[in-house]
Amino acid sequence: MTTWTPADMPDLTGKTAIVTGANSGIGLPTALELARHGARVVVAARSAEKGEAAVARLRQAVPGAEISFGRLDLADLASVRTFAAGVDRVDLLINNAGIGMIGRAETKDGFELQFGTNHLGHFALTGLLLPLLVAVPGARVVTVSSDAHTIGKLDFDNLGLERGYGRMTAYGRSKLANLLFTLELHRRAQRAGLDLLSVATHPGATATGFVKLGPLQWLLGVFLQKAEAGALPSLYAATSPAIRGGEFVGPKAKLLTPSETARSAEVAARLWDVSTELTGVRFEEISHH
Ligand SMILES: NC(=O)c1ccc[n+]([C@@H]2O[C@H](COP(=O)([O-])OP(=O)(O)OC[C@H]3O[C@@H](n4cnc5c(N)ncnc54)[C@H](OP(=O)(O)O)[C@@H]3O)[C@@H](O)[C@H]2O)c1
């Protein structure tokens, strides 16, 4: 089998794609290829300056493409609500933004920052956009997780990680939550008979601003794949007709097996209930499934 490339993507004319964190790293080439294939693209970023700069770069790369900026801070539920309220259509939601491996901090709403941004922010965003997603045929939600989910553990009695905080364990936990959410959304959408696919990805170790090495940042470019390669799993998950929902797509568009915990429907249901409680976002269309 030949390797899948963005040249294999179908025409996306008429579709609207929202890419969170599209201003840099893996999100930028993801947005670029979606625009190249005809999608109207929303660059969802927390900084207007960086977001508008990315829009300008994308417009230059794909003349005539319909690209806009939307301010979205995933670490602030009020910002997530304001962003979602301004969306009029979405066919492809790419939950790409993320932070990782930083000292303990909290979101505006008081959630541990990595869990709050990577998981709860995207959970709320997806739920708020669900009425629009189910209103179009063939909608997809792609959530960028990581193979680091395997080190993640979910202790529901210590969700704030006030005890035993570790940069990497907090990151792994947020990426485990991304996978549990993806698979639970898939199950609920199926049970509700919705025309909606939920897919997770692992980009592979990629040279982006994600890992901060200071003056040695250039070393990443020597050892790790480029952002374009990191975008490939998201692009495949968002557009390949081979996707059925519930997959975990890895580098070179190969399917991966999530960890045992990530596959647990029981843990996923509990996380879903806790996330609903914490964010106040209810997913009415699938809440009884
Ligand atoms: N790079 C890797 O090796 C690797 C491996 C596995 C998984 N991943 C995953 O890939 C995804 C993309 O990461 P990347 O490597 O492209 O890193 P990156 O270059 O640091 O990009 C992360 C993006 O997320 C945005 N972001 C962070 N906090 C946000 C918030 N509160 N609200 C809105 N946007 C926010 C950042 O915005 P700012 O520019 O404003 O900071 C940036 O645009 C992440 O989910 C990450 O966990 C990466």
The ligand as an SDF file (V2000), in Angstrom:
LIG
                    3D

 48 52  0  0  0  0  0  0  0  0999 V2000
    4.7370   18.1440   18.9690 N   0  0  0  0  0  0  0  0  0  0  0  0
    4.6590   16.8670   19.3390 C   0  0  0  0  0  0  0  0  0  0  0  0
    5.6640   16.1160   19.3570 O   0  0  0  0  0  0  0  0  0  0  0  0
    3.3310   16.2860   19.7440 C   0  0  0  0  0  0  0  0  0  0  0  0
    3.2680   14.8990   20.0130 C   0  0  0  0  0  0  0  0  0  0  0  0
    2.0400   14.3470   20.3760 C   0  0  0  0  0  0  0  0  0  0  0  0
    0.9120   15.1620   20.4590 C   0  0  0  0  0  0  0  0  0  0  0  0
    1.0080   16.4990   20.2180 N   0  0  0  0  0  0  0  0  0  0  0  0
   -0.2210   17.3120   20.3020 C   0  0  0  0  0  0  0  0  0  0  0  0
   -0.3540   18.0750   19.1240 O   0  0  0  0  0  0  0  0  0  0  0  0
   -1.1530   19.2310   19.3750 C   0  0  0  0  0  0  0  0  0  0  0  0
   -0.5190   20.4450   18.7120 C   0  0  0  0  0  0  0  0  0  0  0  0
    0.7220   20.7020   19.3570 O   0  0  0  0  0  0  0  0  0  0  0  0
    1.9890   21.3090   18.6020 P   0  0  0  0  0  0  0  0  0  0  0  0
    3.0620   20.2930   18.6590 O   0  0  0  0  0  0  0  0  0  0  0  0
    1.5920   21.8840   17.2950 O   0  0  0  0  0  0  0  0  0  0  0  0
    2.3900   22.4420   19.6510 O   0  0  0  0  0  0  0  0  0  0  0  0
    2.4730   24.0410   19.5330 P   0  0  0  0  0  0  0  0  0  0  0  0
    3.2770   24.4400   18.3700 O   0  0  0  0  0  0  0  0  0  0  0  0
    2.8750   24.4940   20.8870 O   0  0  0  0  0  0  0  0  0  0  0  0
    0.9610   24.4440   19.2480 O   0  0  0  0  0  0  0  0  0  0  0  0
   -0.0090   24.3780   20.2470 C   0  0  0  0  0  0  0  0  0  0  0  0
   -1.1290   25.3190   19.8750 C   0  0  0  0  0  0  0  0  0  0  0  0
   -2.1050   25.2800   20.9270 O   0  0  0  0  0  0  0  0  0  0  0  0
   -2.4330   26.6210   21.2430 C   0  0  0  0  0  0  0  0  0  0  0  0
   -2.9330   26.7710   22.6170 N   0  0  0  0  0  0  0  0  0  0  0  0
   -2.3030   26.5200   23.7950 C   0  0  0  0  0  0  0  0  0  0  0  0
   -3.0930   26.8590   24.8250 N   0  0  0  0  0  0  0  0  0  0  0  0
   -4.2420   27.3500   24.2790 C   0  0  0  0  0  0  0  0  0  0  0  0
   -5.4270   27.8920   24.8240 C   0  0  0  0  0  0  0  0  0  0  0  0
   -5.6130   28.0420   26.1410 N   0  0  0  0  0  0  0  0  0  0  0  0
   -6.4150   28.2910   23.9760 N   0  0  0  0  0  0  0  0  0  0  0  0
   -6.2540   28.1920   22.6510 C   0  0  0  0  0  0  0  0  0  0  0  0
   -5.1460   27.7080   22.0700 N   0  0  0  0  0  0  0  0  0  0  0  0
   -4.1500   27.2900   22.8830 C   0  0  0  0  0  0  0  0  0  0  0  0
   -1.1230   27.3890   21.0740 C   0  0  0  0  0  0  0  0  0  0  0  0
   -1.3750   28.7670   21.0150 O   0  0  0  0  0  0  0  0  0  0  0  0
   -0.2240   29.8490   21.3540 P   0  0  0  0  0  0  0  0  0  0  0  0
    0.6110   29.9680   20.1190 O   0  0  0  0  0  0  0  0  0  0  0  0
   -0.9790   31.0830   21.6810 O   0  0  0  0  0  0  0  0  0  0  0  0
    0.5670   29.3030   22.5240 O   0  0  0  0  0  0  0  0  0  0  0  0
   -0.6650   26.7810   19.7540 C   0  0  0  0  0  0  0  0  0  0  0  0
   -1.3310   27.3660   18.6810 O   0  0  0  0  0  0  0  0  0  0  0  0
   -1.2890   19.3210   20.8980 C   0  0  0  0  0  0  0  0  0  0  0  0
   -2.5740   18.8900   21.2720 O   0  0  0  0  0  0  0  0  0  0  0  0
   -0.2380   18.3410   21.4190 C   0  0  0  0  0  0  0  0  0  0  0  0
   -0.6150   17.7580   22.6530 O   0  0  0  0  0  0  0  0  0  0  0  0
    2.1890   17.0690   19.8510 C   0  0  0  0  0  0  0  0  0  0  0  0
  1  2  1  0
  2  3  2  0
  2  4  1  0
  4  5  1  0
  4 48  2  0
  5  6  2  0
  6  7  1  0
  7  8  2  0
  8  9  1  0
  8 48  1  0
  9 10  1  0
  9 46  1  0
 10 11  1  0
 11 12  1  0
 11 44  1  0
 12 13  1  0
 13 14  1  0
 14 15  2  0
 14 16  1  0
 14 17  1  0
 17 18  1  0
 18 19  2  0
 18 20  1  0
 18 21  1  0
 21 22  1  0
 22 23  1  0
 23 24  1  0
 23 42  1  0
 24 25  1  0
 25 26  1  0
 25 36  1  0
 26 27  1  0
 26 35  1  0
 27 28  2  0
 28 29  1  0
 29 30  1  0
 29 35  2  0
 30 31  1  0
 30 32  2  0
 32 33  1  0
 33 34  2  0
 34 35  1  0
 36 37  1  0
 36 42  1  0
 37 38  1  0
 38 39  2  0
 38 40  1  0
 38 41  1  0
 42 43  1  0
 44 45  1  0
 44 46  1  0
 46 47  1  0
M  CHG  2   8   1  16  -1
M  END
$$$$
